[in-house]
């Protein structure tokens, strides 16, 4: 009876365990704005610093349109017939016109005098007022004199006029402007980050996707439908971004990460990382982004729970159970008194538990 009592009561044991680690992460969506003066951890608000600069670019593009364009003014001769008995002076620049079909106007290029009496004639050189083939008039179609001279002289053209031409030329179209503007605007946006980055202060972060570009001035050197082989554009763009203090963002993310750790769990300092999602949402001068806190924590072990779990178990079975439930970093160590006793005491009060948290945090 005494021997049985000794076996049941006297055995004692010490169990030493090194807890394992589990990964934990906590994403936090933050909003940074120049209008925020201080960190608001609950509202997830951060102060932001507005950064801006101007970019001026020039570019060109071949025009895509084509049109028939008038080239060269038609020239010829007209004959004036005096309708009075006195000399009539025809000044240079006198306008004469066709009287059939679409009206074409011509001007005399030199002054001419038509002496009297009635029926006397004199010739003069003329030039079409506009370029193009409409100035090529058939013979005997120029019969109208403009102004006060119409009652003093008659006019005709014994021969046709010639020299007016048309040619297919390239012209500016709206699509050319649209494409060139889009190209330069895209170039400005691609250069914006590099222009703003040197202005960042220590510990500041600027998301490239948060940068906004605003066209403040654009100058094309040709109008729509104007003849030109090439269209040029000078573009002035205002680029803006919101810089964020990384330490502030990490502090909020750290608080969220600590909240995600189970009770009595301990973060492993060397394992903590903060990752910022490069994709941001921008509205006005406010940038919204997500930062993820990530790290390992030492799995908490409750001494009472451990004693209750292994009480009365053979050492090999106890080791397997501890490893499965708490992901131990290394096999548990058992000290049993007496040492020949291959089973842990049935009463948890006879089991002492040592948890090497510091060793677990170092990952040793």
Phi, psi and omega in degrees: 000317179294322179296319179296321179296321180295319180293324186280326189255317190288329183303140178224159181210152173238127179247122179249125182230148173246106184299153175275185181237149172234151178274145177222146176217153183219106175281139179228127176265121184244154176238125179246136182209143175298341181278349178272129185266331182215160180294131174242096187296322182293317181275357181060044180248140178231149170292145176232153179249123180286128176242139179206154176202166179253141176237128178243127184229153172232147179204168181217161180209145176290137181288151186251345183273163176212142180211155172284124183237137179295139177220131177081137178263135178292147178228163179178197181232145171235159178242124176265139178243123182292132178250013178233178178262012179233168180288133178247126180267127178255105182287157173298141181094001177294135184267128172236153188218159172284154181243004178235149180065206177290131184294134173236131181257144177228161175230147176287142183261348177221158176283145182220144174246133177250106183289158174284173000276196179303136177097349178290142184239155174209145182259159179211149177278142179230161179220137180298146180287331181236153177285158173112176186289344180294345177274356178276091184266143177289163179298144174064027176252346178269103188227008184239132175251131180272156175083196184290344181286349184298334180269354185252332181221154169254167182215151173201168178234102181302330180238157179289160174266158181204170179113344177284134184225170171223151181217153177278117182236158177279140182227162180281134174240159182300326180297329177297317179294318181297315182294314182296319178297317180296320180297312182291324179295319177295322178296319179298317180295322180291333180271346188300314183298317180294328179287324183275330187304318180298342181272359179292141176272164178305138179073007177268151179230138179232121178281127180297325182286349181271353184286134178247147180236135181232124178285123180252341178200142176214137181224115173265144182272002177217153176271167175299140178068009176275135179299130178187140176278337185218141177249132180245147181223134169250123187237135176241124186234136172263123178248138183226149174210162179246116178276142183240136175286116184295326181296320178296315181296319181292326179297318178293318180294324179295318178298319179293322180294319179296324178294332182281347180282133179302157180304135181069003171284155184231123178294141176270112189304317184290346184266352188285131177225153175233124182240131180256127176290122182292342180278122183235165175245130184240135175217120185055240180250029181242135179241133181243126184215166180242131174242136183248122172269132185221142178183182178251150172232150177284126183296122182291142178235127176268120184303317181297317180297319181294314180301316181296325184290326188254353183303128177081001182270148170300153186301318182295319179291322178296319180298317180295320180295316180297318181296320182289319186280323187244008176048053183301146180287336179208161181303143179292155177252135181241132169240115184244134178236118005285155188290342179278354184279109187274009181231144177289150180305148181286334180264126180299334180295342179266007180246123176262135182246129175242121180251117182273075183295319181297317178295323179295321181293330179278350180071025182273000000 
